[in-house]
Amino acid sequence: MTTDSQKIRFFRRHIPSFACLPGCHDCCGPVTTSSEEMARLPVKSRAVHEAALADLSCPHLGDEGCRVYAERPLICRLFGTTPGLPCPHGRRPEVMTDRRIEQQIHHFFAATRQVLV
């Protein structure tokens, strides 16, 4: 049986990366993620979470960008790599995320408990 951790590693390997527009954080709003992924992120105080939510931002977004980039959730990795989550500036990888992988990821989202980052 495949664990959530194994699924996350598999999905991460199959989501292509691309260069974002420097200084852009348009996709860094409030998102949900699995409990498994949330456990990999640094714990933030309730006040930090509330302030980020009030700004429609992410509590892990700093002045220089994402402070947890290497551990960012799957939903963050998908932005700009699928037609359904396009980059507002037209950035994208050379090859988009395979539709079957995207469907599997969305099924994973639906099948796992999601929490607000």
N, CA, C and O atoms as a GROMACS GRO file, in nm:
protein
  468
    1MET      N    1   0.085  -0.119   0.000
    1MET     CA    2   0.000   0.000   0.000
    1MET      C    3   0.089   0.125   0.000
    1MET      O    4   0.187   0.133   0.075
    2THR      N    5   0.055   0.220  -0.083
    2THR     CA    6   0.133   0.343  -0.095
    2THR      C    7   0.091   0.442   0.012
    2THR      O    8  -0.028   0.468   0.030
    3THR      N    9   0.188   0.498   0.083
    3THR     CA   10   0.157   0.596   0.187
    3THR      C   11   0.141   0.735   0.125
    3THR      O   12   0.181   0.758   0.010
    4ASP      N   13   0.083   0.826   0.200
    4ASP     CA   14   0.070   0.964   0.152
    4ASP      C   15   0.207   1.023   0.123
    4ASP      O   16   0.223   1.096   0.025
    5SER      N   17   0.304   0.993   0.206
    5SER     CA   18   0.439   1.045   0.187
    5SER      C   19   0.497   0.997   0.054
    5SER      O   20   0.561   1.074  -0.017
    6GLN      N   21   0.476   0.871   0.021
    6GLN     CA   22   0.525   0.816  -0.107
    6GLN      C   23   0.453   0.882  -0.225
    6GLN      O   24   0.515   0.912  -0.327
    7LYS      N   25   0.323   0.903  -0.210
    7LYS     CA   26   0.246   0.969  -0.316
    7LYS      C   27   0.297   1.111  -0.339
    7LYS      O   28   0.315   1.155  -0.453
    8ILE      N   29   0.321   1.183  -0.230
    8ILE     CA   30   0.370   1.321  -0.240
    8ILE      C   31   0.505   1.323  -0.312
    8ILE      O   32   0.526   1.405  -0.401
    9ARG      N   33   0.596   1.234  -0.274
    9ARG     CA   34   0.726   1.227  -0.342
    9ARG      C   35   0.709   1.198  -0.491
    9ARG      O   36   0.776   1.259  -0.575
   10PHE      N   37   0.620   1.104  -0.524
   10PHE     CA   38   0.594   1.070  -0.664
   10PHE      C   39   0.542   1.192  -0.739
   10PHE      O   40   0.593   1.225  -0.847
   11PHE      N   41   0.442   1.260  -0.684
   11PHE     CA   42   0.385   1.376  -0.750
   11PHE      C   43   0.489   1.487  -0.768
   11PHE      O   44   0.496   1.549  -0.873
   12ARG      N   45   0.569   1.511  -0.665
   12ARG     CA   46   0.672   1.615  -0.674
   12ARG      C   47   0.768   1.589  -0.789
   12ARG      O   48   0.810   1.682  -0.858
   13ARG      N   49   0.801   1.462  -0.810
   13ARG     CA   50   0.894   1.427  -0.919
   13ARG      C   51   0.831   1.450  -1.056
   13ARG      O   52   0.902   1.467  -1.156
   14HIS      N   53   0.697   1.451  -1.062
   14HIS     CA   54   0.629   1.461  -1.191
   14HIS      C   55   0.566   1.597  -1.219
   14HIS      O   56   0.495   1.613  -1.318
   15ILE      N   57   0.591   1.694  -1.134
   15ILE     CA   58   0.547   1.830  -1.161
   15ILE      C   59   0.668   1.909  -1.208
   15ILE      O   60   0.764   1.927  -1.132
   16PRO      N   61   0.667   1.957  -1.331
   16PRO     CA   62   0.784   2.029  -1.382
   16PRO      C   63   0.799   2.165  -1.314
   16PRO      O   64   0.702   2.223  -1.265
   17SER      N   65   0.920   2.213  -1.312
   17SER     CA   66   0.945   2.345  -1.254
   17SER      C   67   0.969   2.444  -1.367
   17SER      O   68   0.991   2.406  -1.482
   18PHE      N   69   0.962   2.570  -1.332
   18PHE     CA   70   0.990   2.676  -1.428
   18PHE      C   71   1.030   2.801  -1.350
   18PHE      O   72   1.010   2.808  -1.229
   19ALA      N   73   1.087   2.896  -1.420
   19ALA     CA   74   1.134   3.019  -1.354
   19ALA      C   75   1.018   3.117  -1.341
   19ALA      O   76   0.959   3.160  -1.440
   20CYS      N   77   0.987   3.152  -1.219
   20CYS     CA   78   0.884   3.251  -1.192
   20CYS      C   79   0.938   3.390  -1.223
   20CYS      O   80   1.059   3.410  -1.232
   21LEU      N   81   0.847   3.484  -1.238
   21LEU     CA   82   0.885   3.623  -1.255
   21LEU      C   83   0.941   3.671  -1.122
   21LEU      O   84   0.870   3.666  -1.022
   22PRO      N   85   1.066   3.719  -1.118
   22PRO     CA   86   1.124   3.763  -0.991
   22PRO      C   87   1.036   3.868  -0.923
   22PRO      O   88   0.991   3.965  -0.985
   23GLY      N   89   1.013   3.847  -0.794
   23GLY     CA   90   0.933   3.941  -0.716
   23GLY      C   91   0.783   3.917  -0.721
   23GLY      O   92   0.708   3.980  -0.646
   24CYS      N   93   0.738   3.830  -0.809
   24CYS     CA   94   0.595   3.802  -0.820
   24CYS      C   95   0.554   3.699  -0.714
   24CYS      O   96   0.623   3.599  -0.692
   25HIS      N   97   0.444   3.725  -0.651
   25HIS     CA   98   0.390   3.631  -0.552
   25HIS      C   99   0.240   3.616  -0.572
   25HIS      O  100   0.166   3.591  -0.477
   26ASP      N  101   0.196   3.633  -0.697
   26ASP     CA  102   0.053   3.629  -0.728
   26ASP      C  103  -0.014   3.497  -0.690
   26ASP      O  104  -0.133   3.496  -0.661
   27CYS      N  105   0.059   3.389  -0.691
   27CYS     CA  106  -0.001   3.259  -0.658
   27CYS      C  107   0.020   3.223  -0.511
   27CYS      O  108  -0.014   3.112  -0.470
   28CYS      N  109   0.075   3.312  -0.433
   28CYS     CA  110   0.108   3.285  -0.292
   28CYS      C  111  -0.002   3.330  -0.198
   28CYS      O  112   0.025   3.393  -0.095
   29GLY      N  113  -0.124   3.298  -0.231
   29GLY     CA  114  -0.237   3.332  -0.145
   29GLY      C  115  -0.267   3.219  -0.049
   29GLY      O  116  -0.192   3.122  -0.040
   30PRO      N  117  -0.377   3.231   0.022
   30PRO     CA  118  -0.416   3.123   0.112
   30PRO      C  119  -0.443   2.995   0.032
   30PRO      O  120  -0.517   2.998  -0.066
   31VAL      N  121  -0.384   2.887   0.073
   31VAL     CA  122  -0.406   2.757   0.009
   31VAL      C  123  -0.426   2.651   0.118
   31VAL      O  124  -0.393   2.671   0.234
   32THR      N  125  -0.480   2.540   0.074
   32THR     CA  126  -0.489   2.425   0.165
   32THR      C  127  -0.391   2.320   0.120
   32THR      O  128  -0.347   2.317   0.005
   33THR      N  129  -0.356   2.233   0.213
   33THR     CA  130  -0.263   2.126   0.185
   33THR      C  131  -0.296   2.007   0.274
   33THR      O  132  -0.374   2.019   0.369
   34SER      N  133  -0.237   1.895   0.244
   34SER     CA  134  -0.261   1.776   0.326
   34SER      C  135  -0.191   1.791   0.461
   34SER      O  136  -0.095   1.866   0.476
   35SER      N  137  -0.242   1.719   0.558
   35SER     CA  138  -0.179   1.721   0.691
   35SER      C  139  -0.034   1.675   0.683
   35SER      O  140   0.051   1.725   0.756
   36GLU      N  141  -0.008   1.579   0.595
   36GLU     CA  142   0.129   1.527   0.575
   36GLU      C  143   0.223   1.639   0.530
   36GLU      O  144   0.334   1.653   0.582
   37GLU      N  145   0.179   1.718   0.432
   37GLU     CA  146   0.263   1.828   0.384
   37GLU      C  147   0.274   1.938   0.488
   37GLU      O  148   0.380   1.998   0.505
   38MET      N  149   0.165   1.965   0.558
   38MET     CA  150   0.166   2.070   0.660
   38MET      C  151   0.267   2.036   0.770
   38MET      O  152   0.332   2.125   0.824
   39ALA      N  153   0.279   1.910   0.802
   39ALA     CA  154   0.372   1.867   0.907
   39ALA      C  155   0.518   1.894   0.868
   39ALA      O  156   0.605   1.898   0.955
   40ARG      N  157   0.545   1.911   0.740
   40ARG     CA  158   0.681   1.939   0.692
   40ARG      C  159   0.717   2.087   0.701
   40ARG      O  160   0.834   2.124   0.687
   41LEU      N  161   0.616   2.171   0.724
   41LEU     CA  162   0.638   2.316   0.725
   41LEU      C  163   0.662   2.366   0.867
   41LEU      O  164   0.612   2.307   0.962
   42PRO      N  165   0.736   2.474   0.882
   42PRO     CA  166   0.757   2.532   1.015
   42PRO      C  167   0.622   2.576   1.074
   42PRO      O  168   0.534   2.624   1.003
   43VAL      N  169   0.609   2.559   1.203
   43VAL     CA  170   0.487   2.600   1.273
   43VAL      C  171   0.485   2.752   1.285
   43VAL      O  172   0.584   2.814   1.325
   44LYS      N  173   0.373   2.811   1.249
   44LYS     CA  174   0.355   2.956   1.260
   44LYS      C  175   0.251   2.984   1.367
   44LYS      O  176   0.162   2.902   1.391
   45SER      N  177   0.262   3.098   1.430
   45SER     CA  178   0.167   3.134   1.536
   45SER      C  179   0.030   3.166   1.476
   45SER      O  180   0.017   3.192   1.357
   46ARG      N  181  -0.069   3.162   1.561
   46ARG     CA  182  -0.204   3.197   1.518
   46ARG      C  183  -0.208   3.340   1.463
   46ARG      O  184  -0.276   3.368   1.364
   47ALA      N  185  -0.135   3.431   1.528
   47ALA     CA  186  -0.132   3.571   1.484
   47ALA      C  187  -0.073   3.582   1.343
   47ALA      O  188  -0.124   3.659   1.262
   48VAL      N  189   0.033   3.507   1.314
   48VAL     CA  190   0.095   3.510   1.182
   48VAL      C  191  -0.004   3.456   1.078
   48VAL      O  192  -0.018   3.513   0.970
   49HIS      N  193  -0.072   3.347   1.112
   49HIS     CA  194  -0.173   3.290   1.020
   49HIS      C  195  -0.286   3.389   0.994
   49HIS      O  196  -0.327   3.408   0.880
   50GLU      N  197  -0.334   3.452   1.100
   50GLU     CA  198  -0.444   3.548   1.085
   50GLU      C  199  -0.403   3.669   1.002
   50GLU      O  200  -0.481   3.717   0.919
   51ALA      N  201  -0.282   3.718   1.022
   51ALA     CA  202  -0.232   3.833   0.945
   51ALA      C  203  -0.218   3.795   0.797
   51ALA      O  204  -0.255   3.874   0.710
   52ALA      N  205  -0.166   3.678   0.770
   52ALA     CA  206  -0.151   3.633   0.631
   52ALA      C  207  -0.287   3.618   0.565
   52ALA      O  208  -0.306   3.660   0.451
   53LEU      N  209  -0.381   3.560   0.636
   53LEU     CA  210  -0.515   3.542   0.580
   53LEU      C  211  -0.581   3.677   0.553
   53LEU      O  212  -0.647   3.694   0.451
   54ALA      N  213  -0.564   3.771   0.644
   54ALA     CA  214  -0.620   3.906   0.625
   54ALA      C  215  -0.561   3.973   0.500
   54ALA      O  216  -0.629   4.052   0.434
   55ASP      N  217  -0.435   3.942   0.468
   55ASP     CA  218  -0.368   3.998   0.350
   55ASP      C  219  -0.386   3.909   0.226
   55ASP      O  220  -0.330   3.937   0.120
   56LEU      N  221  -0.466   3.802   0.240
   56LEU     CA  222  -0.482   3.703   0.132
   56LEU      C  223  -0.346   3.654   0.084
   56LEU      O  224  -0.319   3.646  -0.035
   57SER      N  225  -0.262   3.622   0.181
   57SER     CA  226  -0.125   3.581   0.155
   57SER      C  227  -0.098   3.446   0.221
   57SER      O  228  -0.190   3.383   0.276
   58CYS      N  229   0.024   3.403   0.217
   58CYS     CA  230   0.067   3.278   0.279
   58CYS      C  231   0.156   3.312   0.398
   58CYS      O  232   0.239   3.403   0.388
   59PRO      N  233   0.141   3.243   0.510
   59PRO     CA  234   0.225   3.273   0.626
   59PRO      C  235   0.373   3.240   0.604
   59PRO      O  236   0.457   3.279   0.686
   60HIS      N  237   0.406   3.170   0.496
   60HIS     CA  238   0.545   3.135   0.468
   60HIS      C  239   0.608   3.224   0.361
   60HIS      O  240   0.719   3.198   0.314
   61LEU      N  241   0.535   3.329   0.322
   61LEU     CA  242   0.588   3.422   0.223
   61LEU      C  243   0.664   3.533   0.295
   61LEU      O  244   0.610   3.600   0.383
   62GLY      N  245   0.788   3.551   0.256
   62GLY     CA  246   0.871   3.656   0.315
   62GLY      C  247   0.904   3.762   0.211
   62GLY      O  248   0.858   3.755   0.097
   63ASP      N  249   0.982   3.859   0.250
   63ASP     CA  250   1.020   3.969   0.160
   63ASP      C  251   1.095   3.918   0.036
   63ASP      O  252   1.085   3.977  -0.071
   64GLU      N  253   1.168   3.810   0.052
   64GLU     CA  254   1.245   3.754  -0.059
   64GLU      C  255   1.174   3.640  -0.130
   64GLU      O  256   1.233   3.575  -0.217
   65GLY      N  257   1.050   3.615  -0.096
   65GLY     CA  258   0.974   3.507  -0.160
   65GLY      C  259   0.938   3.397  -0.062
   65GLY      O  260   0.931   3.420   0.059
   66CYS      N  261   0.916   3.280  -0.115
   66CYS     CA  262   0.872   3.165  -0.035
   66CYS      C  263   0.986   3.118   0.056
   66CYS      O  264   1.095   3.086   0.010
   67ARG      N  265   0.957   3.115   0.185
   67ARG     CA  266   1.058   3.072   0.282
   67ARG      C  267   1.064   2.920   0.295
   67ARG      O  268   1.155   2.867   0.359
   68VAL      N  269   0.968   2.851   0.235
   68VAL     CA  270   0.964   2.704   0.245
   68VAL      C  271   0.963   2.642   0.105
   68VAL      O  272   0.903   2.537   0.084
   69TYR      N  273   1.027   2.708   0.011
   69TYR     CA  274   1.020   2.670  -0.130
   69TYR      C  275   1.048   2.521  -0.152
   69TYR      O  276   0.976   2.456  -0.228
   70ALA      N  277   1.149   2.467  -0.090
   70ALA     CA  278   1.184   2.326  -0.110
   70ALA      C  279   1.076   2.232  -0.058
   70ALA      O  280   1.062   2.119  -0.106
   71GLU      N  281   0.999   2.276   0.039
   71GLU     CA  282   0.893   2.193   0.097
   71GLU      C  283   0.753   2.245   0.064
   71GLU      O  284   0.655   2.202   0.124
   72ARG      N  285   0.743   2.339  -0.032
   72ARG     CA  286   0.612   2.396  -0.064
   72ARG      C  287   0.513   2.285  -0.102
   72ARG      O  288   0.551   2.184  -0.162
   73PRO      N  289   0.387   2.306  -0.068
   73PRO     CA  290   0.285   2.204  -0.096
   73PRO      C  291   0.263   2.179  -0.245
   73PRO      O  292   0.303   2.258  -0.330
   74LEU      N  293   0.200   2.066  -0.274
   74LEU     CA  294   0.172   2.028  -0.412
   74LEU      C  295   0.093   2.135  -0.486
   74LEU      O  296   0.121   2.162  -0.603
   75ILE      N  297  -0.005   2.195  -0.421
   75ILE     CA  298  -0.087   2.296  -0.489
   75ILE      C  299  -0.001   2.412  -0.535
   75ILE      O  300  -0.024   2.468  -0.643
   76CYS      N  301   0.098   2.450  -0.455
   76CYS     CA  302   0.188   2.558  -0.493
   76CYS      C  303   0.274   2.517  -0.613
   76CYS      O  304   0.302   2.599  -0.702
   77ARG      N  305   0.314   2.392  -0.616
   77ARG     CA  306   0.395   2.341  -0.726
   77ARG      C  307   0.317   2.334  -0.856
   77ARG      O  308   0.374   2.349  -0.964
   78LEU      N  309   0.185   2.312  -0.846
   78LEU     CA  310   0.101   2.301  -0.965
   78LEU      C  311   0.078   2.435  -1.034
   78LEU      O  312   0.060   2.439  -1.156
   79PHE      N  313   0.078   2.545  -0.958
   79PHE     CA  314   0.053   2.676  -1.020
   79PHE      C  315   0.149   2.699  -1.136
   79PHE      O  316   0.270   2.687  -1.123
   80GLY      N  317   0.090   2.732  -1.251
   80GLY     CA  318   0.170   2.761  -1.370
   80GLY      C  319   0.208   2.639  -1.449
   80GLY      O  320   0.266   2.652  -1.557
   81THR      N  321   0.178   2.520  -1.399
   81THR     CA  322   0.217   2.398  -1.471
   81THR      C  323   0.099   2.323  -1.530
   81THR      O  324   0.116   2.218  -1.592
   82THR      N  325  -0.023   2.377  -1.512
   82THR     CA  326  -0.143   2.315  -1.568
   82THR      C  327  -0.231   2.425  -1.627
   82THR      O  328  -0.227   2.539  -1.581
   83PRO      N  329  -0.310   2.392  -1.728
   83PRO     CA  330  -0.400   2.492  -1.787
   83PRO      C  331  -0.502   2.546  -1.686
   83PRO      O  332  -0.546   2.661  -1.697
   84GLY      N  333  -0.540   2.465  -1.587
   84GLY     CA  334  -0.639   2.508  -1.488
   84GLY      C  335  -0.583   2.603  -1.383
   84GLY      O  336  -0.660   2.672  -1.316
   85LEU      N  337  -0.452   2.609  -1.368
   85LEU     CA  338  -0.387   2.697  -1.271
   85LEU      C  339  -0.275   2.775  -1.341
   85LEU      O  340  -0.158   2.758  -1.310
   86PRO      N  341  -0.313   2.860  -1.436
   86PRO     CA  342  -0.210   2.930  -1.514
   86PRO      C  343  -0.141   3.041  -1.437
   86PRO      O  344  -0.198   3.101  -1.346
   87CYS      N  345  -0.018   3.065  -1.473
   87CYS     CA  346   0.056   3.180  -1.420
   87CYS      C  347  -0.007   3.305  -1.481
   87CYS      O  348  -0.027   3.310  -1.602
   88PRO      N  349  -0.039   3.405  -1.400
   88PRO     CA  350  -0.100   3.526  -1.454
   88PRO      C  351  -0.006   3.605  -1.546
   88PRO      O  352  -0.050   3.697  -1.616
   89HIS      N  353   0.123   3.570  -1.546
   89HIS     CA  354   0.220   3.639  -1.630
   89HIS      C  355   0.264   3.555  -1.750
   89HIS      O  356   0.357   3.591  -1.822
   90GLY      N  357   0.196   3.442  -1.769
   90GLY     CA  358   0.226   3.357  -1.884
   90GLY      C  359   0.348   3.270  -1.872
   90GLY      O  360   0.389   3.207  -1.969
   91ARG      N  361   0.408   3.266  -1.754
   91ARG     CA  362   0.524   3.178  -1.734
   91ARG      C  363   0.475   3.034  -1.727
   91ARG      O  364   0.362   3.008  -1.683
   92ARG      N  365   0.557   2.941  -1.769
   92ARG     CA  366   0.521   2.800  -1.764
   92ARG      C  367   0.643   2.715  -1.797
   92ARG      O  368   0.740   2.764  -1.855
   93PRO      N  369   0.638   2.589  -1.759
   93PRO     CA  370   0.750   2.501  -1.797
   93PRO      C  371   0.741   2.468  -1.946
   93PRO      O  372   0.638   2.488  -2.010
   94GLU      N  373   0.850   2.418  -1.999
   94GLU     CA  374   0.853   2.378  -2.139
   94GLU      C  375   0.747   2.272  -2.167
   94GLU      O  376   0.678   2.276  -2.268
   95VAL      N  377   0.734   2.176  -2.076
   95VAL     CA  378   0.633   2.071  -2.085
   95VAL      C  379   0.547   2.080  -1.960
   95VAL      O  380   0.597   2.077  -1.848
   96MET      N  381   0.416   2.092  -1.980
   96MET     CA  382   0.323   2.106  -1.869
   96MET      C  383   0.309   1.972  -1.794
   96MET      O  384   0.350   1.867  -1.843
   97THR      N  385   0.251   1.979  -1.675
   97THR     CA  386   0.224   1.858  -1.597
   97THR      C  387   0.131   1.767  -1.678
   97THR      O  388   0.031   1.813  -1.734
   98ASP      N  389   0.165   1.641  -1.684
   98ASP     CA  390   0.083   1.543  -1.755
   98ASP      C  391  -0.058   1.543  -1.696
   98ASP      O  392  -0.074   1.545  -1.574
   99ARG      N  393  -0.158   1.541  -1.780
   99ARG     CA  394  -0.297   1.547  -1.735
   99ARG      C  395  -0.332   1.433  -1.640
   99ARG      O  396  -0.409   1.451  -1.546
  100ARG      N  397  -0.276   1.315  -1.665
  100ARG     CA  398  -0.305   1.200  -1.576
  100ARG      C  399  -0.247   1.224  -1.438
  100ARG      O  400  -0.310   1.192  -1.337
  101ILE      N  401  -0.128   1.281  -1.432
  101ILE     CA  402  -0.066   1.314  -1.303
  101ILE      C  403  -0.150   1.421  -1.233
  101ILE      O  404  -0.176   1.411  -1.113
  102GLU      N  405  -0.191   1.523  -1.307
  102GLU     CA  406  -0.275   1.628  -1.249
  102GLU      C  407  -0.404   1.569  -1.192
  102GLU      O  408  -0.445   1.605  -1.081
  103GLN      N  409  -0.466   1.479  -1.264
  103GLN     CA  410  -0.589   1.415  -1.216
  103GLN      C  411  -0.562   1.335  -1.089
  103GLN      O  412  -0.642   1.337  -0.996
  104GLN      N  413  -0.450   1.264  -1.086
  104GLN     CA  414  -0.415   1.187  -0.967
  104GLN      C  415  -0.393   1.279  -0.847
  104GLN      O  416  -0.432   1.246  -0.735
  105ILE      N  417  -0.332   1.394  -0.872
  105ILE     CA  418  -0.308   1.490  -0.763
  105ILE      C  419  -0.441   1.544  -0.711
  105ILE      O  420  -0.460   1.552  -0.590
  106HIS      N  421  -0.532   1.579  -0.800
  106HIS     CA  422  -0.662   1.629  -0.757
  106HIS      C  423  -0.740   1.521  -0.682
  106HIS      O  424  -0.813   1.551  -0.587
  107HIS      N  425  -0.726   1.397  -0.724
  107HIS     CA  426  -0.788   1.286  -0.651
  107HIS      C  427  -0.726   1.274  -0.511
  107HIS      O  428  -0.797   1.251  -0.414
  108PHE      N  429  -0.595   1.290  -0.503
  108PHE     CA  430  -0.526   1.288  -0.374
  108PHE      C  431  -0.579   1.400  -0.284
  108PHE      O  432  -0.605   1.377  -0.166
  109PHE      N  433  -0.596   1.520  -0.341
  109PHE     CA  434  -0.652   1.632  -0.263
  109PHE      C  435  -0.790   1.596  -0.208
  109PHE      O  436  -0.819   1.620  -0.091
  110ALA      N  437  -0.873   1.537  -0.293
  110ALA     CA  438  -1.010   1.504  -0.253
  110ALA      C  439  -1.014   1.391  -0.150
  110ALA      O  440  -1.106   1.383  -0.068
  111ALA      N  441  -0.914   1.304  -0.154
  111ALA     CA  442  -0.915   1.186  -0.067
  111ALA      C  443  -0.843   1.208   0.066
  111ALA      O  444  -0.850   1.123   0.154
  112THR      N  445  -0.775   1.321   0.081
  112THR     CA  446  -0.701   1.347   0.205
  112THR      C  447  -0.756   1.469   0.275
  112THR      O  448  -0.811   1.560   0.212
  113ARG      N  449  -0.739   1.471   0.405
  113ARG     CA  450  -0.782   1.587   0.484
  113ARG      C  451  -0.695   1.705   0.446
  113ARG      O  452  -0.572   1.695   0.448
  114GLN      N  453  -0.757   1.815   0.412
  114GLN     CA  454  -0.685   1.937   0.375
  114GLN      C  455  -0.696   2.040   0.486
  114GLN      O  456  -0.802   2.056   0.546
  115VAL      N  457  -0.587   2.109   0.512
  115VAL     CA  458  -0.583   2.212   0.616
  115VAL      C  459  -0.531   2.342   0.554
  115VAL      O  460  -0.456   2.339   0.456
  116LEU      N  461  -0.571   2.453   0.611
  116LEU     CA  462  -0.527   2.583   0.562
  116LEU      C  463  -0.381   2.604   0.602
  116LEU      O  464  -0.345   2.588   0.719
  117VAL      N  465  -0.299   2.640   0.505
  117VAL     CA  466  -0.157   2.665   0.532
  117VAL      C  467  -0.144   2.792   0.614
  117VAL      O  468  -0.033   2.832   0.648
   0.00000   0.00000   0.00000
